[in-house]
Amino acid sequence: MSDLLTLLEVGAPVAALGGVGAYLRAKHPAAFWCTAGLPISTARLLGTYGSTMESCGLTVQPSRLRALLVQATTRREVRPVPPRRGLIRPTSTGMRLRLRLAPGQEPADVAASAERLRHAWGVHAVYVTEVKPGVVELRLVGFDVLRKVRMPRKVEGGLLKVPVALREDATAYVRDYRTVPHQLTLGATLSGKSMFLRHLVAGLARQPVALAGIDCKRGVELAPFAPRLSALATDPGQVAELLPVLVRLMEDRYDLIKARQGIAPGTPDEEITSDIWGLPESERPVPVVVVVDEVAELFMVATRKDEERRDEMVTQLIRLAQLGRAAGIYLEVCGQRFGAELGKGATMLRAQLTGRVCHRVNDEASAKMALGDIAPEAVIAACGIAPERPGLAVAGDTSGGWSRIRTPYLSLADAAAVCAASADLVPDVPALDRFRPVVPAEPSDSAIPLVKPLPATG
């Protein structure tokens, strides 16, 4: 009987602790990591660092001086030495540490062993980035941060910088128009593309930026943001009128830049510019972000007359993509399907869109159109996105780098509320005034009586 009581006294708390740990790991992975995962992984890393590096082939023979000192002082066998390890810095999603590479090593050697390090130290993923020559940083992620997205508290912001998603290495994916001026975003129905667009518009709504929307689905995607839009076109006919205005606006800004380049003898070199960002702030025109939703609708034609209009619209869109950056005009092109079979100009337009984001698509050709010229493995990753994980996407650019990202949930009502609250930030762009969407007046809170009251009679 006493043995049974002892077993209950010891086993019950252990079982309860194990149950709590299993629940936290399944439902609250961040809490599990902070309480149990981080200490266990840190102990593994410290205890097996040398042997793990040796197994991964990341050790080198010590210098001759060090070998002589070891033999003279300890008389032990001289063994290969791993990269010098820095301090371990824990985070809410993992840990970071820096390694000083030994002579003859390069960051690619460590990156090639990232999967082995992940298994050896019991973490979800290991990412390697070069800090400076001879120093790399290991970012260890303790759990799948894309399963339940929580954006970092501190994100680098600024004009034309919008954090819209979370990367798989637990850093924020920031849409920076100054660095990547134009982007192509693809995604099938219910893939999360609209969520990505909501975050983008809501983030830009708080900044001194003009927003022009092109939504050929009768405005169902962009019309809720009308209070913050400087222009909105909801059918190909309106788009055919808006695009020439944007092209003329771009040309006028180029004239402004060229006028500024009429250099006087005493003008400092730093005031000579080739884009609007070198102009004095008092003369600098406001940036314009053009959001094109369902770009395939611009390519669809039914008659020869529509075909001529299509060719004009596509040509103007390509001109904006080629020349708009210097004039402060940026494109965000979205769609469910994008391929060369859309017609003349599709591939040329794609070539001008530096940024690429591909959500789940219905065909491999769309993924290849978005990411095929970046990396073949990015196409495979995009085709493997499951339908039950909306918002998951593969983001890359023409430099060749890519990563998985996921957008947190943002309701249409919340995004529309942000735009309504920021309506006073709509800049003055006279060229776009006639395209400004009409915002319906809010209904009055006070009820209007339907029956006219009659005077009381005595």
URZIFEN-V705294 format. One record per residue. N is the residue number from 1. OMEGA is omega in whole degrees, -180 to 180 (999 if undefined). BURIAL is b if it has 16 or more other C-alpha atoms within 10 Angstrom, else e. D_CENTER is the distance of its C-alpha to the mean C-alpha in Angstrom with 1 decimal. Layout:
{{N/OMEGA/BURIAL/D_CENTER} {N/OMEGA/BURIAL/D_CENTER}}
//
This chain:
{{1/179/e/62.4} {2/178/e/61.3} {3/179/e/59.2} {4/178/e/57.4} {5/179/e/56.8} {6/179/e/55.4} {7/179/e/53.1} {8/-179/e/51.9} {9/-179/e/51.4} {10/-174/e/49.3} {11/-178/e/47.6} {12/178/e/46.6} {13/179/e/44.4} {14/178/e/42.9} {15/179/e/42.2} {16/179/e/40.7} {17/178/e/38.5} {18/178/e/37.3} {19/178/e/36.7} {20/179/e/34.6} {21/179/b/32.6} {22/179/e/32.0} {23/180/e/31.0} {24/-179/b/28.5} {25/-179/b/27.0} {26/-173/e/26.5} {27/-178/e/25.6} {28/-175/e/24.3} {29/180/b/22.9} {30/178/b/21.8} {31/178/e/25.4} {32/-180/b/26.9} {33/-177/b/25.0} {34/-176/b/26.1} {35/-174/e/29.7} {36/-174/e/30.5} {37/-178/b/27.7} {38/178/b/27.3} {39/-178/e/31.1} {40/-179/e/31.7} {41/178/b/29.0} {42/178/b/30.1} {43/177/e/33.7} {44/-178/e/32.9} {45/-178/b/31.1} {46/-176/e/34.0} {47/-175/e/36.7} {48/-174/e/35.5} {49/-177/b/33.7} {50/-179/b/36.5} {51/179/e/37.4} {52/179/b/33.8} {53/179/b/33.3} {54/179/b/36.6} {55/-180/e/35.8} {56/-180/e/32.6} {57/-178/e/34.6} {58/176/b/32.9} {59/179/b/36.3} {60/176/b/38.6} {61/-179/e/42.2} {62/177/b/43.1} {63/-178/e/44.7} {64/180/e/48.4} {65/-180/e/49.0} {66/179/e/47.0} {67/179/b/48.9} {68/179/e/52.2} {69/-180/e/51.4} {70/-180/e/50.3} {71/-178/e/53.5} {72/-174/e/55.7} {73/-174/e/54.4} {74/-177/e/53.6} {75/176/e/55.2} {76/177/e/52.3} {77/-180/e/50.8} {78/-177/e/48.1} {79/177/e/44.8} {80/-176/b/41.6} {81/177/b/39.2} {82/174/b/35.4} {83/-180/b/32.9} {84/-176/e/33.4} {85/176/e/31.2} {86/-180/e/30.0} {87/176/e/29.6} {88/-179/e/27.5} {89/-179/e/25.1} {90/175/b/24.2} {91/-180/b/21.0} {92/-180/e/20.4} {93/-178/b/18.5} {94/177/b/20.5} {95/178/b/22.1} {96/173/b/21.8} {97/-179/e/24.6} {98/178/b/25.5} {99/172/b/27.9} {100/-174/b/30.2} {101/177/b/30.9} {102/178/b/34.5} {103/-179/e/36.1} {104/179/e/35.3} {105/177/e/32.0} {106/-179/b/28.5} {107/-180/b/25.0} {108/178/e/24.9} {109/179/e/27.8} {110/-180/b/25.9} {111/180/b/22.8} {112/-180/e/25.2} {113/-176/b/26.6} {114/-179/b/23.4} {115/177/e/24.3} {116/178/b/27.9} {117/180/b/26.9} {118/-179/b/24.8} {119/-177/e/27.9} {120/-176/b/30.3} {121/173/b/28.7} {122/178/b/27.7} {123/-177/b/23.9} {124/-178/b/21.1} {125/177/b/19.4} {126/180/b/19.9} {127/-175/b/17.6} {128/176/b/19.3} {129/179/e/18.3} {130/180/b/20.9} {131/176/e/21.7} {132/-179/e/24.7} {133/179/e/27.4} {134/-178/b/29.0} {135/175/b/26.6} {136/177/b/23.6} {137/174/b/21.6} {138/175/b/21.4} {139/-180/b/18.7} {140/179/b/20.3} {141/-172/b/18.5} {142/-177/b/21.2} {143/-179/b/20.0} {144/-177/b/17.4} {145/-180/b/14.7} {146/179/b/13.0} {147/175/e/16.3} {148/-169/e/16.2} {149/172/b/12.9} {150/-176/b/13.7} {151/176/b/11.4} {152/-178/e/13.0} {153/-178/e/15.7} {154/180/e/15.2} {155/179/e/12.1} {156/-179/e/12.7} {157/-179/e/12.9} {158/-180/e/14.9} {159/179/e/15.7} {160/173/b/13.0} {161/-176/b/10.2} {162/173/b/8.3} {163/-173/b/6.5} {164/-175/b/5.3} {165/178/b/4.9} {166/177/b/6.9} {167/-180/b/7.4} {168/176/b/10.9} {169/175/b/12.4} {170/173/b/11.9} {171/-177/e/9.8} {172/172/b/7.0} {173/-175/b/3.4} {174/176/b/4.8} {175/-176/b/5.4} {176/-177/b/8.8} {177/178/b/11.4} {178/180/e/14.1} {179/179/e/12.7} {180/-170/b/11.2} {181/-176/b/13.4} {182/-176/b/13.1} {183/174/b/10.8} {184/-179/b/12.1} {185/-178/b/10.6} {186/177/b/13.2} {187/179/b/14.4} {188/178/b/17.9} {189/-180/e/19.4} {190/178/b/18.3} {191/-177/b/15.3} {192/180/b/12.8} {193/179/b/11.9} {194/177/b/13.7} {195/176/b/12.0} {196/-179/b/8.6} {197/178/b/10.9} {198/178/b/12.7} {199/-178/b/10.1} {200/-179/b/9.4} {201/180/b/13.2} {202/178/b/14.1} {203/179/b/12.2} {204/-178/b/13.8} {205/-179/b/17.1} {206/-176/b/17.8} {207/178/b/17.8} {208/-176/b/20.6} {209/174/b/19.1} {210/-179/b/20.7} {211/176/b/19.0} {212/-177/b/20.6} {213/173/b/20.1} {214/-175/b/21.4} {215/-177/b/21.8} {216/172/b/24.6} {217/180/e/24.7} {218/174/e/27.0} {219/-176/b/24.3} {220/-180/e/23.6} {221/-172/b/19.8} {222/-179/b/19.9} {223/177/b/23.4} {224/180/b/22.7} {225/-174/b/20.8} {226/-179/b/23.9} {227/-177/b/25.0} {228/-176/b/22.1} {229/174/b/22.2} {230/179/b/24.3} {231/178/b/24.9} {232/176/b/24.5} {233/-172/b/25.9} {234/175/b/26.4} {235/-176/b/28.5} {236/178/b/29.1} {237/178/e/32.0} {238/178/e/30.1} {239/179/b/27.4} {240/176/b/30.2} {241/-176/e/31.3} {242/-175/b/28.0} {243/176/b/26.8} {244/178/b/30.0} {245/178/b/29.7} {246/178/b/26.2} {247/177/b/27.7} {248/176/e/30.7} {249/177/b/28.5} {250/180/b/26.8} {251/177/e/30.3} {252/179/e/31.6} {253/174/b/28.9} {254/176/b/29.9} {255/177/e/33.5} {256/179/b/32.6} {257/-180/b/31.1} {258/177/e/34.1} {259/178/e/36.5} {260/-180/b/34.9} {261/171/e/35.5} {262/-163/e/39.2} {263/173/e/39.7} {264/-177/e/42.7} {265/-176/e/44.6} {266/-178/e/43.5} {267/177/e/39.7} {268/-178/e/37.7} {269/-176/e/35.4} {270/179/e/32.3} {271/176/e/32.8} {272/-172/b/32.7} {273/176/e/29.4} {274/175/e/27.9} {275/-174/b/25.2} {276/-176/b/25.0} {277/174/b/23.5} {278/178/b/26.8} {279/174/b/28.9} {280/-176/e/30.4} {281/-180/e/28.4} {282/-179/e/31.4} {283/-173/e/31.2} {284/177/b/27.4} {285/-177/b/26.3} {286/176/b/23.4} {287/180/b/20.1} {288/175/b/19.6} {289/-180/b/16.4} {290/-180/b/17.6} {291/180/b/15.9} {292/178/b/17.6} {293/-178/b/17.6} {294/-176/b/19.5} {295/-179/b/20.1} {296/-180/b/22.7} {297/178/b/25.1} {298/-178/b/25.5} {299/-176/b/27.0} {300/180/e/29.3} {301/177/e/32.9} {302/-180/e/36.2} {303/178/e/38.8} {304/177/e/39.5} {305/177/e/39.0} {306/-180/b/35.5} {307/177/e/34.9} {308/178/e/35.9} {309/178/b/33.6} {310/-180/b/30.7} {311/179/b/31.4} {312/-179/e/31.4} {313/-179/b/28.1} {314/178/b/26.3} {315/179/b/28.0} {316/178/b/27.0} {317/177/b/23.3} {318/177/b/23.6} {319/177/b/25.3} {320/179/b/22.5} {321/-178/b/20.0} {322/-170/b/22.5} {323/-171/b/23.7} {324/-174/b/21.5} {325/-178/b/19.5} {326/179/b/22.7} {327/179/b/23.7} {328/178/b/20.5} {329/-172/b/19.6} {330/-176/b/16.1} {331/171/b/15.3} {332/-173/b/12.7} {333/-177/b/14.5} {334/178/b/14.2} {335/175/b/16.7} {336/-175/b/18.2} {337/179/b/20.1} {338/-179/b/20.0} {339/-179/b/22.7} {340/-178/e/25.4} {341/176/e/27.9} {342/178/b/26.6} {343/-178/b/28.9} {344/177/e/29.4} {345/-177/b/26.5} {346/-180/b/23.7} {347/179/e/23.3} {348/177/e/23.8} {349/180/b/21.1} {350/-178/b/18.6} {351/-179/b/19.7} {352/-177/b/18.7} {353/-172/b/15.0} {354/-179/b/13.4} {355/179/b/9.7} {356/174/b/9.7} {357/-177/b/8.0} {358/172/b/11.0} {359/177/b/11.8} {360/180/b/15.4} {361/-176/b/17.8} {362/-179/e/21.6} {363/-179/e/22.6} {364/-178/e/21.8} {365/178/b/22.4} {366/178/b/19.3} {367/178/b/17.2} {368/179/b/19.4} {369/-178/b/18.9} {370/-169/b/15.1} {371/-175/b/15.1} {372/179/b/18.8} {373/177/e/19.1} {374/-179/b/16.4} {375/179/b/17.7} {376/-180/e/20.0} {377/176/e/18.7} {378/177/b/15.2} {379/179/b/17.3} {380/179/b/19.1} {381/180/b/16.2} {382/180/b/14.9} {383/-179/b/18.6} {384/180/e/18.9} {385/-177/b/16.6} {386/179/e/19.1} {387/-178/e/19.7} {388/177/e/20.1} {389/180/e/16.5} {390/-178/b/14.8} {391/179/b/11.1} {392/-177/b/10.8} {393/174/b/9.3} {394/-178/b/9.3} {395/178/b/6.8} {396/174/b/9.1} {397/-173/b/11.0} {398/173/b/14.7} {399/178/e/15.4} {400/180/e/15.5} {401/178/e/12.9} {402/178/b/10.7} {403/175/b/9.5} {404/178/b/9.3} {405/174/b/6.7} {406/-178/b/8.2} {407/176/b/8.1} {408/-177/b/11.1} {409/174/b/14.1} {410/-177/e/14.9} {411/178/e/18.1} {412/-180/b/19.1} {413/180/e/21.8} {414/178/e/19.7} {415/178/b/17.4} {416/178/b/20.6} {417/177/b/22.3} {418/180/b/19.8} {419/179/b/20.4} {420/179/b/24.1} {421/-179/e/24.3} {422/-176/b/22.7} {423/-180/b/25.1} {424/180/e/27.0} {425/179/b/24.2} {426/-176/b/24.6} {427/-180/b/25.7} {428/176/e/28.9} {429/-173/e/28.4} {430/-178/e/31.8} {431/-177/e/30.9} {432/-174/b/28.6} {433/-177/e/31.1} {434/178/e/32.6} {435/-180/b/29.3} {436/-178/b/28.5} {437/178/b/28.3} {438/-180/e/31.1} {439/180/e/30.1} {440/180/e/32.7} {441/179/e/34.6} {442/179/e/34.1} {443/-180/e/37.0} {444/179/e/39.6} {445/-177/e/40.0} {446/-179/e/43.8} {447/179/e/45.5} {448/-179/e/47.8} {449/-180/e/51.2} {450/-179/e/52.1} {451/178/e/55.8} {452/-178/e/57.6} {453/179/e/59.5} {454/178/e/63.3} {455/179/e/65.5} {456/179/e/67.6} {457/-179/e/71.3} {458/999/e/74.0}}
//
